[in-house]
């Protein structure tokens, strides 16, 4: 989430969709990470079923289900690791 006055820019980690929400409506929203928790990564392979991601900090490769049709091999991304799950942001 990025705070900007009375509104915040929020991103759903599961769908990768961004939305502007009034701070007063956030209520019990759970902040699961901050900018410093993100890791740089790169898409190394993409198929209709899988995405292969290289974590540039740990030099470790992860294979994820392909739910994102807008990603391309070679694309630089941000990775979030939360509760033993990997999210592409």
C-alpha positions in Angstrom: 0.0 0.0 0.0 1.2 3.5 -0.8 -0.4 6.3 1.3 -1.2 9.5 -0.4 -3.2 11.9 1.8 -6.7 10.5 2.3 -6.3 7.6 -0.2 -4.0 4.6 -0.5 -2.9 2.7 -3.5 -3.3 -1.0 -2.7 -2.3 -4.1 -4.6 -3.9 -7.5 -4.2 -1.0 -9.9 -4.1 -3.1 -12.8 -5.5 -4.5 -11.0 -8.5 -1.8 -8.3 -8.9 -4.6 -5.7 -9.4 -4.1 -2.2 -8.0 -6.9 -0.1 -6.5 -7.2 3.2 -4.8 -9.0 3.1 -1.5 -9.9 5.8 0.9 -7.9 5.5 4.2 -11.1 5.6 6.2 -12.4 2.5 4.4 -9.2 0.4 4.9 -10.5 -0.7 8.4 -9.1 -4.1 9.3 -6.9 -4.5 6.2 -3.8 -6.5 6.9 -0.5 -5.1 5.8 1.6 -8.1 5.0 4.7 -6.5 3.6 6.6 -3.2 3.1 8.7 -2.1 0.2 11.9 -3.4 1.9 10.4 -6.9 2.0 10.4 -7.2 -1.8 13.1 -8.9 -3.7 14.2 -8.3 -7.3 13.6 -11.2 -9.7 13.5 -12.0 -13.3 11.1 -14.3 -15.3 13.4 -17.0 -16.8 10.8 -19.1 -18.5 7.1 -18.9 -19.2 4.6 -21.5 -20.5 0.8 -21.7 -20.4 1.0 -23.7 -17.2 4.1 -22.4 -15.4 6.3 -19.4 -14.7 9.9 -19.9 -13.7 11.3 -17.0 -11.6 14.9 -16.4 -10.5 15.3 -14.6 -7.1 18.2 -12.3 -7.7 19.0 -11.9 -4.0 19.2 -15.6 -3.2 20.1 -16.8 -6.7 17.3 -19.4 -6.3 14.7 -20.5 -8.9 11.0 -20.9 -8.2 8.3 -22.5 -10.3 4.8 -21.0 -10.0 1.5 -21.6 -11.6 0.9 -19.3 -14.6 -2.0 -17.1 -13.6 -0.6 -13.9 -15.3 -0.8 -13.7 -19.1 0.9 -10.3 -19.2 4.3 -11.5 -18.1 7.2 -12.2 -20.5 10.5 -14.1 -20.3 13.3 -11.7 -19.4 11.0 -9.3 -17.6 12.3 -7.9 -14.3 9.8 -8.2 -11.4 9.4 -7.8 -7.7 8.9 -10.9 -5.6 7.2 -11.1 -2.2 7.7 -14.2 0.0 4.9 -14.5 2.6 3.9 -17.5 4.7 5.8 -19.9 2.5 4.2 -18.6 -0.7 5.8 -16.6 -3.5 4.0 -13.7 -5.1 4.9 -11.8 -8.3 4.2 -8.1 -8.0 
